Amino acid sequence: MTINNILKKIAFGLLVLLGNVSLAQENTDDKKETKFQVGVHYVGNFRNENIISDGFNGIVGISTNYAIYQDEMISVFGGLNIDYLQSRDLFLQNDILIWNPNASIEVDVFKGKLRPFFGLGYAFFSNDFKFTTGIFDPMDPAITVREKKLNFNGLTINPGIKYHVSNLFFLEGSYKYFPINSSDFDGTANTHFVYLGLGFKF
């Protein structure tokens, strides 16, 4: 079973499970405090002339957040975001999972259902790079395909906005800037993601 299928099943399972929870609790007190947020989202990966932006298609992601602090105006969260990107087979052949622990602050500036947020985090992932030895001598019997594990990481900046449909359900859209570095490459791959998704609070 591929990573793509696994993540799709997880996302679908979360939607069904949390949808049932939402329906079951919709008639409870709307003022009930909720600490946890779980969401699923589409990942858009903008082309930007580097091996990550051009080499992968964004597919789907999941996110979890826990409210460390809450009052009537501000909510501070600690969370984890996991994004699945599918390889376009240009340089890195395997699909990737980007792990992104983060902290964010959500502010009720409009005194209503629409609330902007801003997140900072650290993201990382790895991929296997396949290459051949003896490529300059086709008659060399020592030609073999080798694999090298490449590690990537970087800080993330993630502004966005949530629309709280109810005390249990929200829609969100956001942008993430992820400057990717690796000890195996010189320079930085500046990547830009856009997210559209929905989530549940409990």
N, C-alpha and C positions, 0 to 999 in steps of 0.2 A: 504494500500500500504506500503510495507516495505521500510526501509531506503536504502537498496541495490538498489531497483528499482528506487527510487527517484533520487539517485546519478547517476545511469546509464543514466536516462533520461536527467538529467542536463548536464552530460558529453557529451552525444550525441547531445543535443541541442546546446551546446557551439561549438562543432566541426562543425556542419552545419552552424550556424550563422556566426562564425568567418571565416570559410572557404569561405563563400560567400563574406564577407567583404574583405578577402585577395585577391580573384579573381578580385573583383571590383576595388581594389586599386593597383594591381600589376603593372599597367602601369604608376603609378605616379612616381614622382622623388624619386630615391633610396636613396637620401641624406636626405629625410624628417625625422626630429627627432620624435621619438616615446617615449611616457612616460609610457604607460600602457602595462603590459604583463599578459596574461591569459592563463593558461595551464591545461591539464588533464594528468594524469599519472597512471601507474600501480604501486602498492605498494607490494614489496616483504618483508616478515617478517621472519627473520632468527630465527631458533629454538635456544634457549639459556638457557633451563632449568629454566624458571620462568613462572609465571601464565599469563604473557602477550605474551612473545615470543612463548610459547608452546600452549597457549589457544586460539589464534586467527590466522586466515588467512588474509593476506593482499589482498585487492580487488582493490580499485580505489581511486584516490584523485583528488582534484582540487586546483589550486593555482592562486593567483592574486598578482601582484607587481606593485608598482608605483615608477618611478625614481625620487628620491629626488635631486640628483645631477648627471650631465653627462658632460664629456668632451671627447676628442678623445681617451683617454686611459682608463678611469675609469667610471663606472656607480655604483651609490649607490642606493639601493632599500629598501623600506619598504613594507612588504607584509603580506599575510595571507595564510596559507596552511591548508587544511582540508582533512583528510584521513579517509576512511571507512574501518574498520576491522570487519570481520565476526567471531562470536564465534564458537569454536569447542566443546562447552558444557563440558569442562573439570572442570572448577571451576566457572567462571563467565558466566552466561547464555545468556546475551544480547549482541548484536553487539554494537560496539562503534564508535563514531566520535571523532577523535583527532583534537583539535583546536590548531593551532600553529602560532601565530603572530611572525614575525621575521624581521630581517634586514640582508641585504647581500651586498657584493661588487663583481662586475664583472670586470675583467681586460682583456684588449685586448693585452695580452703579445705576441701573435703570429702575430699580425698585420694582421689579416684575419678573417675568419668566425668562427674559433674555439676559444672559450673564457672560461677560468676557472672562477669559482665563489666560494665564501665561505660565509656561512650564520650562524648566531647565533639567537636563539629564545627561547621562553618559550612556552611549550605545556601543555595542560591539557585536561582531560576527566573524565567522571564518569560512574559508572555501578552499577546495583542493584544486591546484593547478597542475595539469598534466603536460608533460613535455617529453621529447625524445632525445636520446643521446646518439652521437655518431651521425647526425643529420647531414653533415657535409661529405660523408663517404657512404653512399648507398650499398657498397659491397661489404661494408664492415659488419661482420656477424654479431658485433657487440651492440647493435642498435636495439635499444629497449625503451619502453614507455615508463617514465618515472612520474611520481606524484610528490608535490610539495604542499604542505598545509600553509595557507596564508591567513594571517590574522589582521583584522581591521578594527578601528575604534575611533571615537571622537565625541566631543560634547554635542548636545542637541539643544536647540532653541525652538519652542513650540507655542506660539500664540494662537488663540482660537476663540470660539464662542459656542455656548450651549444654550439651547432653548428647552427649558424645563416644562414639558407638556403637563406633567402632574408631579406629585410628590414621589412617584415611583418610576417615571419614564422620562427620558430626555433625548433630544436630537443634538448632534454636534458637527461642526465643521472646523478644520484647523489647518495650519501650515507648519511644516517642520523643516528647519535648516540643519543639515547634518554634514559638517566638514570632516571627511573621512581620511584618516591617516593610517599608515602601515609601515612597519620597520623594513618591509621588503621592497618598498617603492619610495622614490623621492617625490616631494610635493604633497599637495592635498587635493582630494577629489571633492569638490563642492556639490553636494546633492540637495535636492529640493523635493519634498513630498507634500501632497495635499491629501487630507483625510475627510471623508464624509461617512457618518455612521450614526448609530443609535445605541442607547444604553439603558440600564435599569439600576435603580437605587434600592437598597434594603438595609 
